[in-house]
Amino acid sequence: MNKDINMIYERIQKAKEKAGRKDKISFAAVSKTRTVEEMKEAEKISWVDFFGENRVQEAESKRKIYGTSKISWRLIGHLQANKARKAVELFDYIDSVDSSDLALRLNRIAGETGKVIPVLIEVNTSGEASKSGISPENFNSLVDIVVKQENLRLDGLMTVGPITEDEREIRSAFANLRTLSENAREKTGLTLPVLSMGMSGDFESAILEGSTLIRIGTLLFGPRNYTEKNFMI
């Protein structure tokens, strides 16, 4: 865990001040590969609102031993169709809806289990092949499908910024998501309050472009050890 936790909060506040914003920006602690012990420490931080997990299987293992959590769990990684049922069971929010097939499957499963699942549509605003998310060109057609599903509640949009040091390119990708959100809000009449963008390396740029939910892992917990096998305990 980063010893200077207050530094993160101060950077968030400075970015808000620079953007002239006074609204709340939610904070998701990205807990991929992190131990349950680390997550319990993060849960004690007053301004951490969510855990963000990338993999269904990992989250399942953690939730079995975590116990009652005071904060909600969000699936922020790509969701394979065959993991949809387990995702509906495990997560309070699914932030990575990127196809009509996945939306329809989630809606059916949620209906079978008597749930309404809050979701975000993930958009690939950078155009990078390595990124998940629907293309901006196909975004509107997916919105049309998602809003018709009785057991899905569309809360907003999510994106991952481009891998670059060029701040103009990063901000352009985030601005693109904001524009898509504004257009979808006007089209659907929904409030779409969530604009999830910004991670450890680019969250200040995301705040300047209107992010309402940032997802921070490395800056909060420290460098990841991808060879660690006992991340659940």
C-alpha positions as CSV (number, residue, x, y, z in Angstrom):
1,M,0.0,0.0,0.0
2,N,1.3,3.5,-0.9
3,K,2.5,5.1,2.3
4,D,1.5,8.6,1.1
5,I,-2.2,7.9,0.5
6,N,-3.1,11.5,1.0
7,M,-1.0,12.4,-2.0
8,I,-3.4,10.7,-4.3
9,Y,-6.4,12.5,-2.8
10,E,-4.6,15.8,-3.1
11,R,-3.8,15.2,-6.7
12,I,-7.5,14.4,-7.4
13,Q,-8.5,17.7,-5.6
14,K,-6.0,19.7,-7.5
15,A,-7.2,18.3,-10.9
16,K,-10.8,19.1,-9.9
17,E,-9.8,22.6,-9.0
18,K,-8.0,23.1,-12.3
19,A,-11.1,21.9,-14.1
20,G,-13.4,24.1,-12.0
21,R,-15.3,21.1,-10.7
22,K,-17.0,20.7,-7.3
23,D,-18.8,17.4,-8.0
24,K,-17.9,14.1,-6.5
25,I,-15.4,11.9,-8.3
26,S,-15.8,8.3,-7.3
27,F,-12.7,6.1,-6.7
28,A,-12.3,2.4,-7.6
29,A,-9.4,0.6,-6.1
30,V,-8.2,-1.7,-8.9
31,S,-7.5,-4.9,-6.9
32,K,-6.4,-7.2,-9.7
33,T,-3.6,-9.5,-8.3
34,R,-3.9,-7.9,-4.9
35,T,-4.4,-9.9,-1.7
36,V,-7.5,-9.9,0.3
37,E,-5.5,-8.3,3.1
38,E,-4.5,-5.4,0.9
39,M,-8.1,-5.0,-0.2
40,K,-9.3,-4.8,3.4
41,E,-6.7,-2.1,4.1
42,A,-8.0,-0.1,1.0
43,E,-11.5,-0.5,2.3
44,K,-10.6,1.5,5.3
45,I,-9.8,4.6,3.2
46,S,-12.8,6.9,3.4
47,W,-12.7,8.0,-0.2
48,V,-12.4,4.5,-1.8
49,D,-15.9,3.8,-3.2
50,F,-15.4,0.5,-5.1
51,F,-13.2,-2.4,-5.8
52,G,-12.5,-2.9,-9.5
53,E,-11.7,-6.5,-10.5
54,N,-10.6,-7.6,-14.0
55,R,-11.2,-11.3,-13.9
56,V,-14.3,-13.2,-12.9
57,Q,-12.4,-16.3,-11.6
58,E,-10.1,-14.2,-9.4
59,A,-13.0,-12.2,-8.0
60,E,-14.8,-15.4,-7.2
61,S,-11.9,-16.8,-5.2
62,K,-11.5,-13.6,-3.3
63,R,-15.2,-13.2,-2.4
64,K,-15.3,-16.7,-1.0
65,I,-12.8,-15.6,1.7
66,Y,-13.4,-11.8,1.9
67,G,-16.6,-11.8,3.9
68,T,-19.0,-8.9,4.0
69,S,-17.7,-5.9,2.1
70,K,-18.7,-2.3,3.0
71,I,-18.1,-1.2,-0.6
72,S,-19.3,-2.5,-3.9
73,W,-17.4,-4.6,-6.5
74,R,-17.2,-3.6,-10.1
75,L,-16.1,-5.8,-13.0
76,I,-13.9,-3.6,-15.1
77,G,-12.2,-6.2,-17.3
78,H,-13.3,-7.8,-20.5
79,L,-16.2,-10.2,-19.9
80,Q,-16.3,-13.4,-21.8
81,A,-19.8,-14.7,-22.6
82,N,-19.2,-18.0,-20.8
83,K,-18.5,-16.1,-17.6
84,A,-21.6,-13.9,-17.7
85,R,-23.7,-15.9,-15.3
86,K,-20.9,-15.9,-12.7
87,A,-20.3,-12.2,-13.2
88,V,-24.0,-11.5,-12.5
89,E,-23.7,-13.5,-9.3
90,L,-20.5,-11.9,-8.1
91,F,-20.5,-8.2,-9.1
92,D,-22.6,-5.2,-8.1
93,Y,-21.7,-3.4,-11.4
94,I,-20.5,-4.6,-14.8
95,D,-18.6,-1.9,-16.5
96,S,-17.4,-3.6,-19.6
97,V,-20.4,-4.3,-21.8
98,D,-19.0,-4.1,-25.3
99,S,-21.4,-6.1,-27.6
100,S,-25.0,-6.7,-28.2
101,D,-24.6,-10.4,-27.6
102,L,-23.1,-9.8,-24.2
103,A,-25.9,-7.3,-23.3
104,L,-28.6,-9.7,-24.3
105,R,-27.0,-12.6,-22.4
106,L,-26.6,-10.5,-19.3
107,N,-30.2,-9.3,-19.5
108,R,-31.5,-12.9,-19.8
109,I,-29.4,-14.1,-16.9
110,A,-30.3,-11.2,-14.7
111,G,-33.9,-11.8,-15.4
112,E,-33.6,-15.4,-14.4
113,T,-32.1,-14.4,-11.1
114,G,-34.5,-11.5,-10.4
115,K,-31.8,-8.8,-10.7
116,V,-31.4,-5.5,-12.5
117,I,-27.7,-5.1,-13.2
118,P,-26.2,-1.6,-13.4
119,V,-23.9,-1.5,-16.5
120,L,-21.5,0.7,-18.4
121,I,-20.8,0.4,-22.1
122,E,-17.1,0.2,-22.7
123,V,-15.9,2.1,-25.7
124,N,-12.5,1.8,-27.4
125,T,-11.8,5.5,-27.9
126,S,-8.1,5.0,-28.7
127,G,-8.6,2.6,-31.6
128,E,-5.8,0.4,-30.3
129,A,-6.3,-3.2,-31.3
130,S,-5.1,-4.4,-27.8
131,K,-8.0,-2.6,-26.1
132,S,-11.5,-4.0,-25.5
133,G,-14.6,-2.0,-26.1
134,I,-17.0,-1.2,-28.9
135,S,-15.9,1.3,-31.6
136,P,-17.3,4.8,-31.4
137,E,-18.9,4.2,-34.8
138,N,-20.9,1.3,-33.5
139,F,-21.6,2.8,-30.1
140,N,-25.1,4.2,-30.8
141,S,-26.4,0.9,-32.1
142,L,-25.3,-0.8,-28.8
143,V,-26.9,1.9,-26.8
144,D,-30.2,1.3,-28.6
145,I,-30.0,-2.4,-27.6
146,V,-28.9,-1.9,-24.0
147,V,-31.6,0.6,-23.1
148,K,-34.3,-1.8,-24.2
149,Q,-33.3,-4.5,-21.8
150,E,-35.5,-4.7,-18.8
151,N,-32.9,-6.2,-16.5
152,L,-30.0,-3.9,-17.4
153,R,-29.7,-0.3,-16.1
154,L,-27.4,1.8,-18.3
155,D,-25.4,4.1,-15.9
156,G,-22.9,5.5,-18.4
157,L,-19.7,4.8,-20.3
158,M,-16.1,3.5,-19.7
159,T,-12.9,3.7,-21.6
160,V,-9.2,3.0,-21.2
161,G,-6.8,5.7,-22.3
162,P,-4.3,5.2,-25.0
163,I,-0.7,4.1,-24.3
164,T,1.2,7.2,-25.0
165,E,3.0,10.1,-23.3
166,D,1.2,12.6,-25.5
167,E,-1.3,14.3,-23.2
168,R,-3.2,15.8,-26.1
169,E,-3.9,12.3,-27.5
170,I,-4.9,11.1,-24.0
171,R,-7.3,14.0,-23.5
172,S,-8.7,13.6,-27.0
173,A,-9.7,10.0,-26.2
174,F,-11.3,11.1,-23.0
175,A,-13.1,14.0,-24.6
176,N,-14.4,11.6,-27.3
177,L,-16.0,9.5,-24.5
178,R,-17.5,12.6,-22.9
179,T,-19.1,13.6,-26.3
180,L,-20.5,10.1,-26.8
181,S,-22.0,10.3,-23.4
182,E,-23.5,13.7,-24.0
183,N,-25.0,12.6,-27.3
184,A,-26.4,9.4,-25.7
185,R,-27.9,11.4,-22.8
186,E,-29.7,13.6,-25.3
187,K,-30.9,10.7,-27.4
188,T,-32.1,8.4,-24.6
189,G,-33.3,10.9,-22.0
190,L,-31.2,9.0,-19.4
191,T,-28.9,10.8,-17.0
192,L,-26.0,8.5,-17.6
193,P,-24.1,9.9,-14.6
194,V,-21.0,7.7,-14.8
195,L,-18.1,8.5,-17.0
196,S,-15.4,6.0,-16.0
197,M,-12.0,7.0,-17.3
198,G,-8.6,7.6,-15.9
199,M,-6.1,5.2,-14.3
200,S,-2.9,5.6,-12.3
201,G,-1.0,7.3,-15.2
202,D,-3.6,9.5,-16.7
203,F,-6.4,10.2,-14.1
204,E,-5.7,13.9,-13.9
205,S,-6.2,14.3,-17.6
206,A,-9.4,12.3,-17.3
207,I,-10.7,14.5,-14.5
208,L,-10.0,17.6,-16.7
209,E,-12.2,15.9,-19.4
210,G,-15.1,15.1,-17.1
211,S,-14.4,11.7,-15.5
212,T,-16.7,10.9,-12.6
213,L,-15.1,7.6,-11.8
214,I,-11.3,6.9,-11.8
215,R,-9.8,3.5,-11.5
216,I,-6.5,3.4,-9.6
217,G,-4.4,0.3,-8.9
218,T,-0.6,0.7,-9.0
219,L,-0.6,4.2,-7.5
220,L,-2.6,3.0,-4.5
221,F,-1.2,-0.5,-3.9
222,G,2.3,-0.2,-5.4
223,P,3.8,-2.2,-8.3
224,R,2.1,-5.5,-9.1
225,N,3.8,-8.9,-8.7
226,Y,2.4,-10.9,-11.6
227,T,4.3,-14.0,-10.6
228,E,2.6,-14.1,-7.2
229,K,0.3,-17.1,-6.9
230,N,-1.2,-16.5,-3.5
231,F,-3.0,-13.2,-4.3
232,M,-6.2,-14.4,-2.7
233,I,-4.9,-14.7,0.8
